[in-house]
């Protein structure tokens, strides 16, 4: 994917999310803390490319060095495909990535919404309108 396709992918994903937000089968804001983004650093261990939503599993080391796996909900598979995103693109190559995630509203540990994922070479995929992960702007 060339560097000029990144902005188009982001624009496409944001437009799809905006257009489909009102008709979603559940509210993103009802499940995740939209204004409390957090940054995680780790390795993508799995990508579940299944309906109704993609899930990215991110292995993150805690303060003691123990691996904790975060389940990060993503957009629906159809939206990702329409924007040109593939499972392999999210999975990466075992490299350390930086993620902006929105934590679960109900306090479920290690569960969040994938707002943005950035790879070591600087390319990223963003799934919210605000790069910080916050809703609105």
C-alpha positions in Angstrom: 0.0 0.0 0.0 1.6 3.3 -1.1 1.8 6.3 1.1 -0.8 8.1 -0.9 -3.4 5.4 -0.2 -3.3 5.9 3.6 -5.3 9.1 3.7 -7.9 7.6 1.3 -8.3 4.6 3.5 -8.7 6.7 6.6 -11.2 9.0 4.8 -13.1 6.0 3.6 -13.3 4.3 7.0 -14.3 7.5 8.8 -17.0 8.2 6.1 -18.4 4.7 6.4 -18.4 4.8 10.2 -20.1 8.2 10.2 -22.8 7.1 7.6 -23.5 3.9 9.4 -23.4 5.1 13.0 -27.1 5.8 13.3 -28.1 2.4 12.0 -25.7 0.3 13.9 -27.1 -2.7 15.8 -25.6 -1.3 19.0 -24.1 1.9 20.1 -20.4 2.3 20.2 -20.7 5.1 22.8 -22.9 2.8 24.9 -20.2 0.1 25.1 -16.9 2.1 25.1 -15.6 5.3 26.8 -15.5 7.5 23.7 -13.7 10.4 25.5 -11.1 8.3 27.4 -8.6 7.1 24.8 -5.7 5.0 26.1 -2.4 4.1 24.4 -1.3 0.5 24.3 2.0 -0.9 22.9 2.3 -4.6 22.0 2.2 -7.2 19.3 -0.8 -8.3 17.3 -1.2 -12.0 18.1 -4.5 -12.7 16.3 -7.1 -11.0 14.1 -10.6 -12.5 14.1 -12.0 -11.5 10.8 -15.6 -12.5 11.5 -19.0 -10.9 11.6 -20.3 -8.9 13.2 -17.0 -7.1 14.0 -13.3 -7.7 13.5 -11.4 -8.3 16.8 -7.7 -7.6 17.1 -5.9 -9.4 19.9 -2.9 -7.4 21.2 -0.3 -8.9 23.5 0.8 -6.1 25.9 3.4 -6.5 28.7 2.3 -5.2 32.1 4.6 -3.4 34.5 5.9 -6.8 35.8 6.6 -8.0 32.3 3.6 -10.4 32.2 1.8 -10.6 28.9 -1.9 -9.5 29.0 -4.0 -10.0 25.8 -6.3 -7.1 24.9 -9.4 -7.8 22.8 -9.9 -4.8 20.6 -13.2 -4.6 18.7 -13.0 -3.1 15.3 -15.4 -2.2 12.5 -17.6 -4.7 10.8 -15.9 -6.9 8.2 -18.0 -5.5 5.4 -16.9 -1.9 6.2 -13.2 -2.9 6.4 -13.4 -4.7 3.0 -15.2 -1.8 1.4 -12.4 0.5 2.6 -9.8 -1.9 1.2 -8.5 -3.2 4.5 -7.6 -6.9 4.8 -6.9 -9.2 7.7 -3.2 -9.5 6.7 -2.9 -5.7 6.8 -4.0 -5.6 10.4 -2.0 -8.6 11.5 1.4 -7.1 10.5 4.5 -9.2 10.9 4.9 -9.7 14.6 6.2 -6.2 15.0 5.5 -4.0 18.0 2.6 -1.6 17.2 1.0 1.3 19.0 -2.7 1.4 19.5 -5.1 4.0 20.6 -8.1 2.2 22.2 -11.3 3.2 23.9 -11.8 1.2 27.0 -15.0 -0.8 27.8 -17.6 1.4 29.5 -18.6 -1.5 31.9 -15.0 -1.8 33.1 -14.3 -5.2 31.5 -10.6 -5.7 31.7 -8.5 -5.9 28.5 -11.5 -5.0 26.3 -11.7 -1.9 24.1 -12.5 -0.4 20.7 -9.6 -0.1 18.2 -9.5 3.6 17.4 -6.1 3.6 15.7 -3.2 1.2 15.1 0.3 2.5 14.1 3.0 0.2 12.7 6.8 0.7 13.2 7.3 2.2 9.7 4.7 4.9 10.5 1.8 3.7 8.5 -1.5 3.5 10.4 -5.2 2.7 10.2 -7.6 5.0 12.0 -11.2 4.1 12.8 -12.4 7.2 14.6 -12.7 10.8 13.3 -10.3 12.2 15.9 -6.7 10.8 15.7 -6.6 10.7 19.5 -9.5 8.3 19.5 -12.0 10.7 21.0 -15.4 11.0 19.6 -16.3 14.3 17.9 -13.3 16.5 17.5 
